[in-house]
Amino acid sequence: MKVRNLYIILLIIADLALAMAQSGQPGQQDKSWNRRPRGAGNYQIVLEVSGRNEVSRYHEEIDPLDLAAICAGKERAMNRAFLSAEGYLSTIEKSVDVHRRQIEIARLRMELGQLWSYRGDMTKAAENFETAREALVRGLLDHPEYSDDLIYLDEILGITYLRKGELDNCVHKHHAETCIFPLTKAAQHTVTTGSSAAVRHFIRHLKRNPENLEVRWLLNLAYMTLGSYPRNVPRDYLIPTNGRTNAEKLPRFPDASSDLGIDIVNAAGGAILDDFDNDGLNDLVFSSVDACDSIRYFKNNGNRTFTDLTEESGLSGQLGGINCVQTDYNNDGRLDIFVMRGGWEFPMRNSLLRNNGDNTFTDVTKESGLLSPSHRTHSVAWADFDLDGWLDLFVGHEETPSQLFRNRHDGTFEDVSDKAGVNRSTFVKGVTWGDYDQDGYPDLYVSNFAEKNLLYRNRGDGTFEEVAEKSMVSMPLMSFPTWFFDYDNDGRLDLFVASFVPSVTEIARWFLKMAPQAETMKLYRNNGHGEFVDVTADAGLDRVVPTMGANFGDLDNDGFLDFYLGTGAPSYAALMPNFMFRNIEGRKFVDVTGETGTGHLQKGHGVAFGDVDNDGDQDLFANIGGFVTGDKYNKALFLNPLPKGNWISIKLTGVRSNRASIGTLIKLSLSSVDGKQSHRYREVSSGGSFGASTLTRHIGLGKNLKDNKIDEIEITWPASKTRQIFRDVPVNQFIEIVEMSKEYKVLHPRSFR
C-alpha cells in the first residue's frame, strides 16, 4: 500500500519549490519535531493535521528583536498562504480542462483544509477535506495509482471532525470535567455531530487499513465522547483502557481553574508558580507560544480569587514565549522572570524581566547583555556555577552553540561559554543543574532532541568536562524535559529524562499491552560513584509517553517525589492523556492518572507544582494548549484533595549564597512512633525544564511521626559552605530559614480556608 503518497509527495514538491525561492529564510527547520533518527525506534509518527507546515512555507524575514513585528509577520504568513492556495485553486477551477486536473484540485483543497485547521475553523477545514476527497475520487479515473490515498483522507477527516467536537463541547462549553481521561458522564459531548462524523470516517479508514493503531485509538476516544464506549466499538477495533491507570486508589483532583478565574484560553507555553510579591501566596505566570499573545501574570489574593495584573505589571508587551522560569538574578529578594522564544520555529529574542517590587516588571534584556537575535531557545536554567553567591545562566539553543552567562554582580552578564567548554551546537530541548557528584559544585545536564544528551561535570575551576557516555546517561535520543531529583531519598541526586516520540500509536500499544516500538522515558539512579544506573524498567517506567511539559512534586505528603507528564505533538491527531505517576517509597512508580482525574486529553506543556491555597499540600498547574493558532485550550489548576499527611514548608533566604537559595541542600531526619529512622533530601530548584515549581520547599513527612516533630533539619548553603542545624522542629508549619541565622522564623501566610 502506498503511504499517504498523494498528500505527502505533493506537499514535498511544494515545499522544495518554496524552499528554493526562500533559501535561508527562517522557518525552514519547522519540521524538526517529527524527525526519527536511527536508533530511536521503528514507531509510527503521528499524522500531521495542523496547517503548521503549510503556513511556515510563507514566513518572511522578520526582525527577531521586535516582538510586535514577529506577531505581524506570522499573521502575514498565514494570510499569504490562504491567498496563494485560493488563487491557484480559482485559476484551476476556471480552466477548460478542469476535469483532467482533479488531483491538483484535491491537493489544493487539502492544503486549504490544513490552513483552516491552523486557524481553528474546523467546519471550513472539514468542508475542504471533503471536497478534496470528492475531487480525488473523480481524479482516480485518470490516475488510479492514487486509490489508496482515499483512506488517509478519511483519517484526516476523522481527526478534523473529532477536533470540531472538542471545540463544540470542551472549549465552548468548558467545565471542570471536560476532556479529562477517562471521560466521566459529565465530560461526554452533548453536541455529537463532530464525534459522530469522526466515527464514520475512522471506521471507513479501518475497513481498508485495520492495522492502523493510531486510527483505532482515535476511534475509541470518539466513542468515549459519545458515551458509547466500549459497548458500541466494533470488537476488532476496541482498545481496553480499564486496568492500566488504576493501580492506586486516590481521590480525583478537581480542576479549579474556572472557579479561580485563571482558565484562560490560549496556546502552549511555560508556567511558573511562585510568590512574586512576597506576600506568602503563590502567584501564577504563564506564557503562550502564540506570537500575538502576551505573557500573563495572576496575583493570588488568598481568598479563592486571582487578579489579572498583566496590563498593570507592564507584561502585556511581552508577546510570545514557549517557556519561562523564575530567578533572582540581582539578589534583591524579588523573583524575576526569564522568557524563552523561538523553540521549534526560528530565531527570536528572549527576555529578562526585572521585578520592581510593586507588581511591575521591566525588560532589562539588552542592558543585562542577554539580548540576542541569533538563536531558537526552548530551555534555560539558573545556578551559581562558580559559587560566588550570584546566579548564572545556561541557555540551551536549537542547532546553534549553547551559552553560559556568568553573573557580574552589577546586573550584567558575560558569555563564558567557550572558556567553560559548554558551547556545543545541539538541538537542545531541556537543561537542568544539580550537584550529582556531591563536590559542592552544580553540574549541568543537557537534553537533546534526535541526538545524544550531554552531562557536563563542573570541575570547580570555571570549566566543565562532558561525561554523559562515561556516566551512562546519554539516552534517550528523542528526549525533552529533564530534571535532577532524589526519588529514593538516599541523599544522591538521580536523573529523569522524558522521551518525546510523537506517536499516538505508542499510546495505543501500551493500552493493548504490546511492547513499545520506540524509546521509553529514562530514570537513572545515582550509584554514588560518579555514574548512574538505568532503573527505568525496575521502576515501572519502561513505556513511551510523548512528553513535552513535565515536573515533579509530592502528591501525598509521603516525602517521595511523584511527577506529571504533559503530552502531545503539534498535530490535532496527537490526542492522548497527560499522565500522573506516584512514587511508591522510592521503589517504583505507578500510573495514577485515572484515579486523580489529571489525565487531560488536550496538549500539556509547562507544568508546575506548588501549594496554591496554603493548606499543606501541593497542587498542580498545567499550561494546556497546542502549538498552532487554532489549537488553544483552557489552563488547568488541579487542587490537591488528599487527606493531609505531615509536612513542612521551608522558605530559604541566602545571604552569602544566592538570595533565591537555588542549589541549597536540605536534609531532614525523622523518627516514627515505632522507632524507625528515615530521611528526606531536597536540593532547591524550580524542578523540570519545561515548567517552574515554587522555590520554597514543601516536603512531605509521612504519618506517625514521633512527637509530631522533625528530629533535625540540616541546611547546607552552596557559596558559604556553611551548615545550619535545627532540632525538634514541629511539623505542619511554614518556616523561613535565613543563611547563618541561629533561629528559624515561623510564617503565617493566608490560606483559602
Secondary structure, DSSP 8 states (H G I E B T S, - for coil): ---SHHHHHHHHHHHHHHHHHTTT-TTTTTTGGG---TTSBS-------SSHHHHHTT-----TT-HHHHHHHHHHHHHHHHHHHHHHHHHHHTSTTGGG-HHHHHHHHHHHHHHHHHHT-HHHHHHHHHHHHHHHHHHTTT-GGGGGGHHHHHHHHHHHHHHHHHIIIIITT--TTTTEES--GGGS-SS-HHHHHHHHHHHHHHHH-TT-HHHHHHHHHHHHHTT-TTTTS-GGG----TTSS-SS------B-HHHHT---EE----EEEE-SSSSSS-EEEE--SSTTSB-EEEEE-SSS-EEE-TTTTT-TT-B--SEEEEE-TT-SSS-EEEEE-BTTS-----EEEEE-SSS-EEE-HHHHT---SS--EEEEEEE-TT-SSS-EEEEEEEEEE-EEEEE-SSS-EEE-HHHHT---EEEEEEEEEE-TT-SSS-EEEEEEBSS--EEEEE-SSS-EEE-HHHHT----SBEEEEEEE-TT-SSS-EEEEEE----HHHHHHHHTT---SB---EEEEE-SSS-EEE-TTTTT--S---EEEEEEE-SSSSSS-EEEEEE--SSTT-----EEEEEETTTEEEE-HHHHT-EESS-EEEEEEE-SS-SSS-EEEEEEB-SSTT-BEE-EEE---S---EEEEEEEE-SSS-TT-TT-EEEEEEEBTTS-EEEEEEE-S--SSBSB--SSEEEEEES-BGGGEEEEEEEE-TTT--EEEEEEEESS-EEEEETT-SS-EEE------
